[in-house]
Every structure is written in C-alpha cells, then in structure tokens.
Amino acid sequence: MLLVAVSGGVDSMCLAEKVRLGGGPFAIAHCNFGLRGEESDGDEALVRTWASSHGIVCHVRRFDTKAHARARHISIEMAARELRYRWFGQLCTEYGYSGVAVAHNANDNAETLILNLLRGTGAKGITGMKATGVLPVREFAHIPLLRPLLGMTRAEIEAFARGHEIPWREDSTNAASDYKRNKIRNLVFPVFADINPSFVKTLNRDMERFEKAFGRGVNEPGAPPETAPRPKPVSFECREEEWDGTESLKQPAGELIMDAERLAAEGIDPARLAPGRWETGDWIKPLGAPGRKKLQDWFTDHHVPASEKEMAPLVKSARDPHHVLAVIPWCIDHCVRVTDHTRRILRISVKNH
C-alpha cells in the first residue's frame, strides 16, 4: 500500500487523482507547516475533504516549522523538508506502507538543475531527480521514494486537473521571489520561455543525456553492482597528549589537532571518539572563519565529491548534534582550536587520505 504526499496544490492533487484512478490502495499524508496561517488550514481542509469523499485514509500532522528551523540553525525550506521526510518514514514504519509518492514534476527538476549549477555541482547534480529513489533520511533510506509526475510539465498537470475537475489551492508564497527557487521560477524561467517555449522539456532531456553519459552512481537505486569503485573509508588514529606550546599552532598536513579540554566541554570524550556521518542541518564554524556555515555549503565550497562527503567521519558536539567540531581529514571548528591556554590536545592522524 502506497503513501501519497498531498499538500493541496495542483501537483499533489493531480498525483492523488492519478493514483486513485489507477485503482491501487493508498493513503494520504498531509503536512501543515503552520507558515501561512488560515491559508495553511485551508489547504489541510481541502485535502481532508477530498480524501474523505473518496474513502481514503488521510494522515495529517501539524509542525512548528519555524521553531525546528531555529533549533537546527537551518532555513525554513530545509526545516520543512527534514520534517516531512522524517514523518513519512515514521508513517511507513508504523503502518507498513510500501513507499512514498511525491509530486515533483519536470518544472521542479529543471529548477533543481539550475540551482545545482549556481551552487556548483558534479555529475550527480546535473543528472537531476530520479523517478525512483529512497527517502533522504538515514534511518529510513530503505523506503522507496517515487516521483510519478516527473515526466509532466506544470502546464500539463494543470491541464489534467482542469480536465478532471480536480480541486486545488494556490500557495500565495509562490508568487513572491523571497526564496532562491521562487526567483528562478518567477524571474528566470519566463526569460528562458521567451527564448525556447519548450525549455523545460529540453532541460529534462538534457538531464537524461547526462544520466546516460555519466551513468548511475553505485549508491543509487537501480545501479548495477560495482559500476564504479566505492570510496575507501578514511582511516585514522587518535591520541591524547600533553601540550607545551612549542609546536606550531598551524594544522599540519595529514593531521588535525584540537584542544582536548574544549572537546570535553562539548561532551566529547577524546579517549572514546565515535565519529558520526553528515546529516541535513549539520553546521560548522571553520577555523579562522568569521561565522558558522552549513556543512553542505562547506563541502561545495571545497569541491568535496559527493562520495567523499558521505564517507567523511565527523566529530559532533554532544550539546548540539548538528554542530560539527571536526571534518576528518580536512577541518576543525573554531571553538576547539588550540590556543596559548591549551594544556592537552587530541591529535588525529590520517593514514590513507
């Protein structure tokens, strides 16, 4: 039985109707992020009414998205993404749903391509979204994520909705250009359309060509086994030492040196270091930098390949599990730097990088 994510917008309402017409059993999940007051409540009411009229189970959850964003030091967009996908995974686990269907379409895919290019990307970023994948949450990464509308443009979706008299609601924030994606949608894409009215389909065909040219990565669903070598995990050893201040404070090549007492203040026992892995929302204040930075942005700025990003061991604060104190083997956080007052250090020596 499939779980279908339905926001109340035209894309997801079209998806729900298409799944319903297909005849298979499914349930609906609706997220009320509480960001647009009565408008958000109206979206919820529409989805509940539509589901009830067709005898479909409808799960609804309200989130304090702004509070989650503040707590995780992430954007509202990222907070909403994190909240919904984790909840979808929980629903699948609790009710035994076989997978999650979302309403990403060809326009969304084209927008994502442009965003990736502007941020700087590799082969994975120019091949676009896939029709099948997995939930982007580590503990639910075994649950399929499906995008049945990926081949349809937004104009085609709206035509289908009108032809089948499907109700939907417009999100008033889509008309604003406050977010990067909205700027591309509202300001850039109209220019593209003047140059090539079929640019959305053109960009999606280009992504398909990139996919064929570069092939699937070994970690993507549907990839043949060992199409490319898996990156080796970073091998390193740690040792705690007395510090007399005679060695240069500059981080030596192949080593990371941190103040052991400052690590202890963050809840880290240097003698029992248990590195974690990158997660959405992770951040770091790189040594010498003026402020904090999303770890994803740090990886992009330093051209770290996606495969190495996923394998990089991280030392994370126990006080804030998204605060990264060290990215082995590259960088440490400013708060655990060695200073003239340091008396004990943790030295991490990298063996194979």
C-alpha positions as CSV (number, residue, x, y, z in Angstrom):
1,M,0.0,0.0,0.0
2,L,1.4,3.4,-1.1
3,L,1.6,6.6,0.9
4,V,1.0,9.7,-1.2
5,A,2.2,13.1,0.0
6,V,-0.5,15.7,-0.8
7,S,-0.1,19.4,0.0
8,G,-3.4,20.6,-1.6
9,G,-1.6,22.3,-4.5
10,V,-2.3,21.3,-8.1
11,D,0.7,19.0,-8.5
12,S,-0.1,16.8,-5.5
13,M,-3.9,16.8,-6.1
14,C,-3.2,15.7,-9.6
15,L,-1.0,12.9,-8.3
16,A,-3.6,11.8,-5.8
17,E,-6.2,11.6,-8.5
18,K,-4.0,9.7,-10.9
19,V,-3.1,7.1,-8.1
20,R,-6.9,6.9,-7.3
21,L,-7.7,6.2,-11.0
22,G,-5.1,3.6,-11.1
23,G,-7.2,1.6,-8.6
24,G,-4.5,0.5,-6.2
25,P,-4.8,1.0,-2.4
26,F,-3.1,4.1,-1.0
27,A,-3.2,6.5,1.9
28,I,-2.5,10.2,2.1
29,A,-0.1,12.2,4.2
30,H,-0.6,16.0,4.6
31,C,1.8,18.3,6.4
32,N,0.5,21.5,7.8
33,F,3.7,23.5,8.4
34,G,1.9,26.4,10.0
35,L,3.6,29.0,7.9
36,R,0.7,30.7,6.2
37,G,-2.0,30.9,9.0
38,E,-5.5,30.4,7.7
39,E,-4.2,29.6,4.2
40,S,-2.4,26.6,5.6
41,D,-5.5,25.5,7.4
42,G,-7.5,25.8,4.2
43,D,-5.0,23.5,2.4
44,E,-5.5,20.9,5.2
45,A,-9.3,21.2,5.0
46,L,-9.2,20.6,1.2
47,V,-7.1,17.5,1.5
48,R,-9.2,16.1,4.3
49,T,-12.4,16.7,2.4
50,W,-11.1,15.2,-0.8
51,A,-9.8,12.1,1.0
52,S,-13.0,11.7,2.9
53,S,-15.1,12.0,-0.2
54,H,-13.2,9.1,-1.8
55,G,-12.9,6.9,1.4
56,I,-9.1,7.3,1.6
57,V,-7.2,7.3,4.9
58,C,-5.6,10.7,5.5
59,H,-2.8,11.3,8.0
60,V,-2.3,14.9,9.0
61,R,0.4,16.4,11.1
62,R,1.0,20.0,12.2
63,F,4.6,21.2,12.6
64,D,6.2,24.2,14.3
65,T,8.5,24.6,11.4
66,K,10.0,28.0,12.5
67,A,10.9,26.5,15.9
68,H,12.5,23.5,14.2
69,A,14.5,25.8,11.8
70,R,15.8,27.8,14.8
71,A,16.7,24.8,16.8
72,R,18.6,23.2,13.9
73,H,20.1,26.5,12.6
74,I,18.7,25.8,9.1
75,S,16.4,27.6,6.6
76,I,12.6,27.3,6.7
77,E,12.8,25.3,3.4
78,M,15.3,22.9,4.8
79,A,13.3,22.5,8.1
80,A,10.1,21.7,6.2
81,R,11.9,19.1,4.1
82,E,13.5,17.5,7.1
83,L,10.3,17.4,9.0
84,R,8.1,15.9,6.2
85,Y,10.5,13.2,5.0
86,R,11.2,12.0,8.6
87,W,7.4,11.9,9.3
88,F,6.8,10.0,6.0
89,G,9.4,7.4,7.1
90,Q,7.7,7.1,10.5
91,L,4.3,6.5,8.9
92,C,5.7,3.9,6.6
93,T,7.3,2.1,9.5
94,E,4.2,2.3,11.7
95,Y,1.6,1.4,9.1
96,G,3.6,-0.8,6.8
97,Y,3.3,1.4,3.7
98,S,5.5,0.1,0.8
99,G,6.8,3.5,-0.3
100,V,6.1,7.2,-0.6
101,A,5.0,9.0,-3.7
102,V,5.6,12.8,-4.1
103,A,4.5,15.2,-6.8
104,H,7.8,16.5,-8.2
105,N,7.4,17.4,-11.8
106,A,9.5,18.4,-14.8
107,N,9.5,22.0,-13.8
108,D,10.8,21.1,-10.3
109,N,13.5,19.1,-11.9
110,A,14.6,22.0,-14.2
111,E,14.6,24.4,-11.2
112,T,16.8,21.9,-9.3
113,L,19.2,21.7,-12.2
114,I,19.7,25.5,-12.3
115,L,20.0,25.7,-8.5
116,N,22.7,23.0,-8.6
117,L,24.6,24.7,-11.4
118,L,24.6,28.0,-9.5
119,R,25.9,26.4,-6.3
120,G,28.5,24.4,-8.1
121,T,27.9,20.7,-8.7
122,G,29.3,17.5,-10.1
123,A,27.8,14.7,-12.3
124,K,25.1,13.9,-9.7
125,G,23.8,17.4,-9.7
126,I,23.4,17.7,-13.5
127,T,21.6,14.4,-13.9
128,G,18.6,15.7,-11.9
129,M,16.0,13.9,-9.8
130,K,15.2,10.3,-10.5
131,A,11.7,8.8,-10.9
132,T,12.6,6.3,-8.2
133,G,14.9,6.7,-5.2
134,V,14.8,6.4,-1.4
135,L,13.8,8.7,1.5
136,P,16.6,11.1,2.2
137,V,16.7,10.3,5.9
138,R,19.4,7.9,7.1
139,E,17.3,5.6,9.2
140,F,14.6,5.4,6.5
141,A,16.9,5.1,3.5
142,H,15.4,1.6,2.8
143,I,12.0,3.1,2.0
144,P,11.3,3.8,-1.7
145,L,10.6,7.4,-2.8
146,L,8.6,7.6,-6.1
147,R,8.1,10.6,-8.4
148,P,5.3,9.5,-10.9
149,L,4.9,13.0,-12.3
150,L,8.5,13.7,-13.1
151,G,7.8,13.5,-16.9
152,M,4.9,16.0,-16.8
153,T,5.3,19.8,-17.0
154,R,3.4,22.0,-14.7
155,A,1.3,23.2,-17.7
156,E,0.4,19.6,-18.5
157,I,-0.5,18.9,-14.8
158,E,-2.8,22.0,-14.7
159,A,-4.5,20.9,-17.9
160,F,-5.1,17.4,-16.4
161,A,-6.5,18.9,-13.2
162,R,-8.9,21.2,-15.1
163,G,-10.0,18.3,-17.4
164,H,-10.8,16.1,-14.4
165,E,-12.3,18.9,-12.3
166,I,-9.8,18.3,-9.6
167,P,-9.9,21.0,-6.8
168,W,-6.7,22.6,-5.7
169,R,-5.4,25.6,-3.8
170,E,-2.7,28.1,-4.8
171,D,0.1,28.8,-2.4
172,S,0.3,32.6,-2.2
173,T,4.0,32.5,-1.4
174,N,4.8,31.0,-4.8
175,A,4.2,34.5,-6.3
176,A,6.8,36.0,-4.1
177,S,10.5,35.8,-5.0
178,D,11.9,35.6,-1.5
179,Y,13.4,32.1,-1.9
180,K,16.0,31.0,-4.5
181,R,13.7,28.5,-6.1
182,N,11.0,31.1,-6.5
183,K,13.4,33.6,-8.0
184,I,14.3,31.1,-10.7
185,R,10.7,30.1,-11.3
186,N,9.3,33.7,-11.4
187,L,12.2,35.8,-12.8
188,V,14.5,33.5,-14.7
189,F,12.2,30.9,-16.3
190,P,10.0,33.5,-18.1
191,V,13.1,34.7,-19.9
192,F,14.0,31.1,-20.8
193,A,10.5,30.6,-22.1
194,D,10.8,33.6,-24.4
195,I,14.0,32.0,-25.9
196,N,12.6,28.5,-26.0
197,P,9.0,27.9,-25.1
198,S,9.8,24.2,-24.6
199,F,12.8,24.8,-22.4
200,V,11.5,22.7,-19.5
201,K,11.3,19.6,-21.7
202,T,14.7,20.5,-23.3
203,L,16.4,20.7,-19.9
204,N,14.8,17.4,-18.7
205,R,16.0,15.7,-21.9
206,D,19.5,17.1,-21.3
207,M,19.5,15.6,-17.8
208,E,18.5,12.2,-19.3
209,R,21.5,12.5,-21.6
210,F,23.8,13.4,-18.7
211,E,22.5,10.4,-16.9
212,K,23.4,8.1,-19.8
213,A,26.8,9.8,-20.2
214,F,27.8,9.6,-16.6
215,G,25.8,6.5,-15.5
216,R,24.3,5.8,-12.1
217,G,26.4,6.0,-9.0
218,V,26.9,2.9,-7.0
219,N,24.7,4.2,-4.2
220,E,21.7,5.0,-6.3
221,P,18.7,2.6,-6.7
222,G,18.8,0.6,-9.9
223,A,22.6,0.8,-10.3
224,P,24.3,-2.3,-11.5
225,P,26.7,-3.7,-8.8
226,E,30.2,-2.2,-8.7
227,T,29.8,0.1,-11.8
228,A,32.4,2.4,-10.0
229,P,34.8,1.8,-7.2
230,R,33.4,2.6,-3.8
231,P,35.5,5.2,-1.9
232,K,37.5,3.8,1.0
233,P,36.6,4.9,4.5
234,V,39.1,7.4,5.9
235,S,41.5,5.6,8.2
236,F,42.9,7.5,11.2
237,E,44.2,7.1,14.7
238,C,43.7,9.4,17.7
239,R,45.9,10.1,20.7
240,E,45.7,12.5,23.6
241,E,48.8,14.3,24.5
242,E,50.2,16.9,26.9
243,W,50.7,20.3,25.1
244,D,53.6,22.5,25.9
245,G,53.0,25.1,23.2
246,T,56.3,24.6,21.4
247,E,54.7,23.2,18.3
248,S,53.3,25.5,15.6
249,L,49.6,26.2,16.0
250,K,49.1,25.7,12.3
251,Q,47.3,22.4,11.5
252,P,49.9,20.1,10.0
253,A,49.3,18.2,6.8
254,G,47.6,14.9,7.4
255,E,46.7,15.8,11.0
256,L,44.0,17.6,13.0
257,I,44.9,19.0,16.4
258,M,42.2,20.0,18.8
259,D,42.0,21.3,22.4
260,A,41.1,18.2,24.4
261,E,39.5,20.2,27.2
262,R,37.4,22.2,24.8
263,L,36.2,18.9,23.3
264,A,35.3,17.7,26.8
265,A,33.3,20.8,27.3
266,E,31.3,19.9,24.2
267,G,30.6,16.5,25.7
268,I,33.2,14.6,23.7
269,D,35.5,12.1,25.5
270,P,38.7,12.1,23.5
271,A,39.5,8.6,24.7
272,R,36.3,7.2,23.2
273,L,35.9,9.1,20.0
274,A,33.0,7.8,17.9
275,P,32.8,9.7,14.6
276,G,29.4,10.3,13.0
277,R,28.3,11.0,9.4
278,W,26.9,14.0,7.6
279,E,23.2,14.8,8.0
280,T,21.0,17.6,6.8
281,G,21.3,20.6,9.2
282,D,24.9,20.0,10.2
283,W,27.0,23.2,10.5
284,I,30.5,24.2,11.4
285,K,32.4,27.4,12.2
286,P,35.6,26.6,10.3
287,L,38.9,27.5,12.0
288,G,39.6,31.2,11.4
289,A,36.2,31.9,9.7
290,P,34.0,34.8,10.8
291,G,30.8,32.8,11.3
292,R,29.1,29.5,11.0
293,K,28.5,27.7,7.7
294,K,26.2,24.8,6.7
295,L,28.3,21.8,6.2
296,Q,26.7,21.1,2.9
297,D,27.9,24.6,1.7
298,W,31.4,23.9,3.1
299,F,31.6,20.7,1.1
300,T,30.5,22.6,-2.0
301,D,33.0,25.4,-1.5
302,H,35.9,23.0,-1.1
303,H,34.8,20.8,-4.1
304,V,34.4,17.7,-1.9
305,P,32.9,14.9,-4.1
306,A,29.6,13.5,-3.0
307,S,31.1,10.1,-2.4
308,E,33.8,11.5,-0.1
309,K,31.2,13.8,1.7
310,E,29.1,10.7,2.6
311,M,32.2,8.8,3.9
312,A,33.8,11.7,5.8
313,P,34.0,11.0,9.6
314,L,32.6,13.8,11.7
315,V,33.2,14.7,15.3
316,K,29.9,16.2,16.6
317,S,29.1,18.1,19.8
318,A,27.0,16.2,22.3
319,R,25.3,19.5,23.2
320,D,24.2,20.1,19.7
321,P,24.3,17.0,17.5
322,H,24.3,19.2,14.3
323,H,27.4,21.2,15.5
324,V,30.3,19.6,13.7
325,L,33.6,20.0,15.6
326,A,35.8,18.3,13.0
327,V,35.6,17.1,9.5
328,I,38.2,14.4,9.2
329,P,40.6,14.8,7.5
330,W,40.0,18.5,6.4
331,C,38.8,20.9,9.0
332,I,38.1,21.7,12.7
333,D,35.7,24.1,14.3
334,H,37.0,27.4,15.7
335,C,35.7,26.5,19.2
336,V,38.1,23.5,19.6
337,R,41.2,25.2,18.3
338,V,44.5,25.1,20.1
339,T,45.4,28.3,21.9
340,D,48.1,29.6,24.2
341,H,46.0,28.3,27.1
342,T,45.8,24.8,25.8
343,R,47.3,22.1,28.1
344,R,46.1,18.9,26.5
345,I,45.4,18.1,22.8
346,L,43.7,15.4,20.8
347,R,45.8,14.6,17.7
348,I,44.0,12.9,14.8
349,S,46.5,11.4,12.3
350,V,45.1,10.4,8.9
351,K,46.5,7.3,7.4
352,N,45.0,6.9,3.9
353,H,44.0,10.3,2.6
